[in-house]
Amino acid sequence: MKFDYVIIGGGIVGVSTAWQLQQRFPQKRIAIVEKESQFACHQTGHNSGVIHAGVYYQPGSLKAKFCKEGVQATIEFCKDNDIHYEQCGKLLVATNALEQERMLALFERCTENGIDAQLLDQTQLKQREPNITGVGGIFVKQTGIVNYQQVTTKMAEKFQQLGGTILLNHEVIGLVEDANGVTIQVSHNGENLVLESDFLVACSGLMADRTTKMLGIKTDFQIIPFRGEYYRLSPQHNHIVNHLIYPIPDPDLPFLGVHLTRMIDGSVTVGPNAVQGWKREGYGRINISLKDILDMIRFKGFWRVLNNNLKVGLVETFNSWWKPGYLKTVQKYCPSLKLRDLQPYPAGIRAQAVMKDGSMVHDFLFAQSPRSLHVCNAPSPAATSALPIGAYICEKISQAQTPQP
């Protein structure tokens, strides 16, 4: 099969890109290639379902820009396509003097990023959230919740209605690039097939580094998986909070901390933590992949990031296996919760791009060859930002294919 564009990856970024590309070029033959039997099976379908407002992100960064644009774009898409969403707002809660100091700095960042936020004192916090304990908070009213699998599936439907081709259960096993395009070897129901494309776009998430290696593109990063483990509160606590409840993050740590999230189905989840993953697609309790482990231990950046975050990594791992330790992280601001309230819930895997020097990539990262564009790092809030990211990728594709003078 021959296409003008092939997009690898059926997560929300890949599907958004394909849909927008088909809108721009209605006469082009465009295909989405996805190894699973449905869309959004990995990072998109294993996140908190939060429509982020962009509180944390460095002013001027792509994350800040995409998130600010993405909030409204996501909400408009939901309105236009009858997808249930809710703007319940978020509270970032400070529980001590140090966190209160960090909270004020975070509020300044909200102002820099043009986010509508309100500082709350202890009394105002208690009025909004009777079950939450803290010395103050930041209220961000734009933050919402949605089911991103539904959003992704609807985008895929619209892509197909415009004439796009969807190839589910097609796993990419090889890529070859020449001056005319890219040959894509795929496995489908035990049979090896060949696709051809004038231009390839890889939105392959947890496999982003392997996709670039298939084409021999030299990069300095590798994907290191981090498990985000969740619990769901027992049903009697479905109304324990009125908003999403987040801790004030430690600026020296790479992740946001365990939070209480109202889900669009009416339940409330606790999480996620951040523990080292030993399998890129390991969503069960015990997950090991020798291939994934070998890839990690051969990469110098893995050992450096491990050393740089050793203390917090040990604490997170201990709390992963010792449920009372996990509970304490949320009792800090919601002391009424008990062990029996934490019910099982599926984990997620974060595809964290790490450089050879051990630094974590916190913004978007791309790689290119003459006939391909690769999204190497699409960090949270990628789901919120999927529509502006897709538009940005379309622009980069157009630039890559414009003859240079």
C-alpha positions in Angstrom: 0.0 0.0 0.0 1.3 3.5 -0.9 0.5 6.6 1.0 1.5 10.3 1.0 1.8 10.3 4.8 1.9 7.6 7.4 1.5 8.4 11.1 2.8 5.7 13.5 0.9 5.7 16.8 -2.7 5.7 17.7 -2.4 7.8 20.9 -4.0 11.2 21.1 -1.0 13.1 19.6 -0.7 10.8 16.6 -4.5 10.8 15.9 -4.7 14.6 16.3 -1.9 15.0 13.9 -3.4 12.7 11.3 -6.8 14.3 11.5 -5.4 17.8 11.1 -3.1 16.7 8.3 -6.1 15.2 6.4 -8.0 18.5 6.9 -5.1 20.5 5.4 -4.5 18.1 2.5 -7.9 16.5 1.7 -6.5 14.9 -1.5 -3.6 13.2 0.2 -3.5 9.6 1.1 -2.9 9.5 4.9 -2.8 6.4 7.2 -2.6 5.9 11.0 -0.6 2.7 11.8 -1.3 1.4 15.3 -0.2 -2.0 16.8 -3.1 -2.3 19.2 -6.7 -3.3 18.4 -8.0 0.2 19.4 -6.8 3.7 20.0 -5.3 5.3 23.1 -4.2 2.0 24.8 -1.0 3.4 26.4 -0.2 6.8 27.8 -3.4 8.4 26.5 -5.6 5.8 28.1 -3.7 5.5 31.4 -3.6 9.0 32.6 -5.7 11.0 35.1 -8.0 12.5 32.5 -7.2 16.0 33.5 -7.6 19.0 31.2 -4.6 21.0 32.5 -4.5 24.8 32.7 -0.7 25.0 32.5 0.2 26.1 36.1 3.7 24.6 36.3 5.4 25.2 33.0 8.3 27.5 32.2 7.0 30.7 30.6 7.8 30.7 26.9 8.2 26.9 26.7 6.3 24.8 24.2 4.6 23.1 27.1 3.3 26.4 28.4 2.2 27.6 25.0 0.5 24.3 23.9 -1.2 23.8 27.2 -2.8 27.3 27.2 -4.0 26.8 23.7 -5.0 23.2 24.4 -7.4 23.9 27.3 -9.8 25.9 25.1 -9.3 23.7 22.1 -10.1 20.5 24.0 -13.2 22.0 25.6 -14.4 23.3 22.2 -13.8 19.8 20.6 -15.8 18.2 23.4 -18.7 20.7 23.0 -18.7 20.2 19.2 -18.8 16.4 19.5 -21.0 15.9 22.5 -18.2 14.4 24.7 -18.9 14.8 28.4 -16.4 17.0 30.2 -16.4 19.0 33.4 -14.5 22.1 34.5 -14.4 21.3 38.2 -11.3 23.4 38.9 -8.1 22.5 40.7 -6.8 23.3 44.2 -3.1 23.2 44.9 -2.8 22.8 48.7 0.1 24.0 50.9 0.3 22.1 54.2 3.3 23.9 55.9 5.4 27.1 55.8 7.8 25.8 53.1 5.0 24.7 50.8 3.3 28.0 51.4 6.5 29.8 50.2 6.6 27.5 47.1 2.9 28.2 46.6 3.5 31.9 46.3 6.2 31.3 43.7 3.9 29.1 41.8 1.1 31.7 41.9 3.6 34.1 40.3 4.2 31.6 37.5 0.4 31.4 37.0 0.4 35.2 36.5 3.4 34.9 34.0 1.6 32.3 32.0 -1.7 34.2 31.9 -3.6 31.7 34.0 -6.7 32.7 35.9 -5.8 31.7 39.5 -6.8 32.8 42.9 -4.9 32.6 46.2 -6.8 31.1 49.1 -6.1 31.5 52.8 -6.8 28.7 55.3 -10.4 29.7 55.9 -11.2 30.0 52.2 -9.6 26.6 51.5 -11.7 25.0 54.2 -14.9 26.6 52.8 -14.2 25.1 49.3 -13.0 21.8 50.6 -14.2 20.8 54.1 -12.3 17.4 53.9 -9.0 19.0 53.0 -6.4 20.3 55.4 -3.9 23.0 54.6 -2.6 26.5 55.4 -3.5 27.9 52.0 -4.0 27.1 48.3 -4.2 28.2 44.7 -7.6 27.8 43.0 -7.3 27.3 39.2 -10.8 27.3 37.8 -10.0 26.4 34.2 -8.8 22.9 35.0 -11.2 20.1 33.9 -11.7 16.4 33.5 -12.6 14.2 30.5 -12.1 10.7 29.1 -9.2 11.1 26.6 -9.9 7.7 25.0 -13.3 9.0 23.9 -11.7 12.2 22.6 -9.1 10.2 20.6 -11.6 7.8 19.2 -13.8 10.7 18.0 -10.8 12.3 16.3 -10.1 9.0 14.6 -13.7 8.8 13.4 -13.5 12.3 12.0 -10.1 11.5 10.3 -11.7 8.4 8.7 -14.7 10.4 7.5 -12.4 12.7 5.6 -10.9 9.7 3.8 -8.1 8.8 6.1 -7.0 5.1 6.4 -6.8 3.4 9.8 -4.6 0.3 10.2 -5.1 -1.2 13.6 -3.3 -4.4 14.7 -0.3 -3.3 12.5 2.9 -3.3 14.4 5.9 -1.6 12.9 8.9 -4.0 12.8 11.2 -2.2 10.3 11.8 1.1 8.6 13.9 2.0 5.6 14.4 5.5 4.2 15.6 6.5 0.7 15.4 9.6 -1.4 11.8 8.9 -2.4 10.2 8.0 1.0 10.1 5.5 3.7 9.3 1.7 3.5 7.5 0.5 6.5 7.5 -3.2 7.4 4.6 -4.2 9.6 3.3 -7.3 11.3 -0.4 -7.9 10.9 -2.1 -11.1 12.3 1.1 -13.0 11.9 1.8 -11.8 8.4 4.5 -9.4 7.4 3.4 -6.6 5.1 5.0 -3.6 3.5 3.7 0.0 3.4 5.3 2.8 1.5 5.0 6.5 2.4 6.4 9.7 0.9 6.8 11.0 4.5 6.6 9.4 7.9 5.5 10.9 11.2 6.3 8.9 14.3 4.2 9.6 17.4 5.3 6.3 19.1 5.5 7.3 22.7 7.1 4.6 24.7 8.9 3.4 21.6 10.0 6.8 20.3 13.8 6.0 20.6 13.4 2.7 18.9 11.6 4.3 16.0 14.4 6.7 15.4 17.0 3.9 15.7 15.2 1.9 13.0 16.0 4.8 10.6 19.5 5.3 11.9 18.8 8.8 13.2 21.5 9.7 15.7 20.0 11.0 19.0 21.3 11.6 22.5 18.2 10.4 24.4 16.5 7.2 25.4 13.0 6.5 26.8 13.1 5.5 30.4 9.7 4.2 31.7 8.3 5.4 35.0 5.3 3.7 36.5 2.5 5.9 37.8 0.5 3.8 40.3 -3.0 4.8 41.3 -5.7 3.7 43.7 -9.4 4.4 43.4 -11.3 5.5 46.5 -14.1 3.3 47.7 -17.5 4.6 46.3 -18.6 6.2 49.6 -15.9 8.8 49.0 -17.0 9.8 45.5 -18.0 13.2 46.9 -15.1 13.7 49.3 -13.7 16.6 47.3 -15.3 19.3 45.0 -12.2 19.9 42.9 -9.1 18.2 41.9 -6.6 18.3 44.8 -2.9 18.6 44.1 0.0 19.0 46.5 2.4 21.9 46.1 5.3 20.3 44.1 8.9 20.3 45.1 10.7 22.2 42.3 13.7 20.0 42.7 11.7 16.8 41.9 10.6 15.8 38.4 7.0 14.8 39.2 4.0 16.5 40.7 3.2 14.3 43.6 0.2 12.2 44.6 -3.1 13.9 44.1 -6.9 13.3 44.4 -8.6 13.4 41.0 -12.2 13.4 40.3 -12.8 11.3 37.3 -15.4 11.9 34.6 -17.2 8.6 35.6 -17.9 10.0 39.1 -15.1 8.1 41.0 -12.1 9.6 42.7 -8.5 8.3 42.2 -5.4 8.8 44.3 -2.1 9.1 42.5 0.1 8.7 40.7 3.4 8.1 42.3 6.6 7.7 40.1 8.6 4.5 40.4 11.2 3.0 38.1 9.5 0.8 35.4 11.2 -2.4 34.2 8.9 -2.9 31.3 7.8 -0.1 28.9 4.3 -1.4 28.6 4.1 -3.0 32.1 0.7 -2.1 33.6 0.4 -5.0 36.0 1.7 -5.3 39.5 4.9 -7.1 38.6 6.3 -6.4 35.1 9.7 -7.3 33.7 11.0 -7.2 30.2 14.6 -8.4 29.6 14.8 -6.4 26.4 13.7 -3.2 28.1 16.0 -3.7 31.1 19.0 -4.4 28.8 18.3 -1.2 26.9 18.2 0.8 30.1 21.3 -0.6 31.8 23.4 -0.1 28.6 22.5 3.6 28.5 24.7 5.9 30.6 21.9 8.4 31.1 19.9 5.7 33.0 22.6 5.4 35.7 23.0 9.1 36.0 19.3 9.8 36.4 19.1 7.0 38.9 22.0 8.5 40.9 20.6 12.0 40.7 17.2 10.9 42.1 18.3 8.0 44.3 16.8 9.2 47.6 13.4 10.1 46.2 13.4 6.9 44.0 14.0 4.7 47.1 11.1 6.5 49.0 8.8 6.1 46.0 9.7 2.4 45.6 9.1 1.8 49.3 5.7 3.5 49.3 4.8 1.5 46.1 5.2 -1.8 48.1 4.2 -0.4 51.5 0.6 0.8 51.2 0.6 2.7 54.5 3.5 4.8 53.2 1.6 5.6 50.0 -1.5 6.5 52.2 0.6 9.0 54.2 1.4 11.0 51.1 -2.3 11.8 50.6 -3.2 12.0 54.4 -0.9 15.0 54.5 -3.8 17.0 53.0 -6.7 14.6 53.4 -6.3 13.0 56.9 -9.7 11.3 57.0 -8.7 8.6 54.4 -7.9 5.1 55.7 -6.1 2.1 54.2 -9.4 0.3 53.4 -10.4 3.3 51.2 -7.6 2.6 48.7 -9.0 0.2 46.1 -7.0 -1.2 43.1 -6.8 0.8 39.9 -4.7 0.4 36.7 -1.2 1.9 36.6 0.1 4.2 33.9 3.5 4.4 32.3 5.3 7.7 31.6 7.6 7.7 28.6 10.3 9.9 30.0 13.0 11.0 27.5 16.4 11.1 29.3 19.6 12.5 27.8 23.0 10.8 28.0 24.1 13.2 30.8 21.2 12.0 32.9 19.0 15.1 32.5 15.3 14.5 32.0 13.7 16.2 29.0 10.8 18.3 30.4 9.7 20.0 27.1 8.8 18.6 23.7 11.6 17.0 21.7 11.7 16.2 18.0 14.1 14.5 15.6 14.1 14.6 11.8 15.5 13.0 8.7 14.8 14.1 5.1 11.7 11.9 4.9 10.5 11.6 8.5 9.6 13.6 11.7 9.7 12.0 15.1 8.0 13.2 18.3 10.6 11.9 20.8 9.2 13.5 24.0 5.6 14.6 24.5 5.3 15.1 28.2 2.3 15.9 30.3 0.1 17.8 29.4 0.3 16.2 26.0 -3.3 15.0 26.1 -4.6 18.5 26.9 -2.3 20.0 24.3 -3.0 17.4 21.5 -4.7 19.7 19.2 -2.1 22.5 19.2 0.7 19.9 19.1 -0.9 18.3 16.0 -1.1 21.7 14.3 2.5 22.4 15.2 3.6 19.0 13.8 1.7 19.8 10.6 3.6 23.0 10.3 7.0 21.2 10.8 6.0 18.7 8.2 5.2 21.5 5.7 8.6 23.1 6.5 10.4 19.8 6.1 8.9 19.3 2.7 9.4 22.9 1.4 12.4 23.0 -1.0 15.3 25.1 0.4 16.5 28.0 -1.9 
